[in-house]
Amino acid sequence: MTEALLAIKHWGNNLGVRLPGAVAREANFHADQQVVVFAEAGRVIISSVDEAPLTLEQRLSRFDPARHGGEAMAGTLLGAERW
């Protein structure tokens, strides 16, 4: 169990706590991940939202040929390659 003593800070009109990297890694949290936050019996609990894995159809709909298509290697030799 990773533990950290943190201070609550003002963040605009709200309050916020920044999670240290070690705590986030142990909880398997990452940037821009959706979480649910609730208070219960004087404690604040942050839980990850179960994200269903993408289907092949969903993955293919996100594919951008302009960004990911085409040749991955240069056409000329780089270094000491011999074919």
C-alpha positions in Angstrom: 0.0 0.0 0.0 1.4 3.4 -1.0 0.6 6.3 1.3 1.2 10.0 1.1 0.4 12.9 3.5 -1.0 15.7 1.3 -2.5 19.2 1.7 -5.9 20.2 0.2 -5.5 23.3 -1.9 -7.8 25.8 -3.6 -8.3 25.1 -7.3 -10.6 27.9 -8.7 -13.8 27.7 -6.7 -13.1 24.1 -5.7 -10.7 22.2 -3.5 -8.1 19.8 -5.0 -5.5 17.2 -4.1 -2.8 16.2 -6.5 -2.1 12.5 -6.5 1.6 11.6 -6.3 2.8 9.3 -9.2 3.4 6.4 -6.9 -0.1 6.5 -5.6 -1.6 6.9 -9.1 0.5 4.0 -10.4 -0.6 1.6 -7.6 -4.2 2.6 -8.2 -3.7 2.1 -12.0 -4.8 5.7 -12.6 -3.6 7.7 -15.7 -4.1 11.2 -17.0 -7.6 12.0 -18.4 -9.0 8.8 -17.0 -12.6 9.0 -15.8 -13.1 8.4 -12.1 -16.1 8.5 -9.7 -15.6 10.5 -6.5 -17.9 10.2 -3.5 -17.9 10.9 0.2 -18.8 8.2 2.7 -18.5 8.2 6.5 -16.1 11.2 6.5 -13.9 9.7 3.8 -13.4 10.7 0.2 -13.2 7.7 -2.1 -11.9 7.8 -5.7 -12.6 4.8 -7.9 -11.9 4.2 -11.5 -14.8 3.8 -14.0 -14.8 0.4 -15.7 -13.9 1.1 -19.3 -15.1 -1.6 -21.7 -12.4 -2.6 -24.1 -12.9 -1.2 -27.6 -14.2 -3.5 -30.3 -12.4 -3.9 -33.6 -15.0 -1.8 -35.3 -14.4 1.0 -32.7 -10.7 0.8 -33.1 -10.9 0.9 -36.9 -13.2 4.0 -36.8 -10.5 5.8 -34.9 -7.8 5.0 -37.5 -6.6 8.0 -39.5 -4.8 6.9 -42.7 -3.4 10.4 -43.2 -1.6 10.1 -39.8 -0.8 6.4 -39.6 -0.8 5.2 -43.3 2.0 5.0 -45.8 5.5 3.7 -45.5 7.1 3.4 -42.1 10.7 3.1 -43.4 12.7 5.5 -45.6 13.3 4.2 -49.2 17.1 4.7 -49.0 19.7 2.9 -47.0 20.5 4.3 -43.6 23.9 3.3 -42.3 25.6 0.1 -43.3 22.6 -2.0 -44.4 23.1 -4.3 -47.4 20.2 -6.0 -49.1 
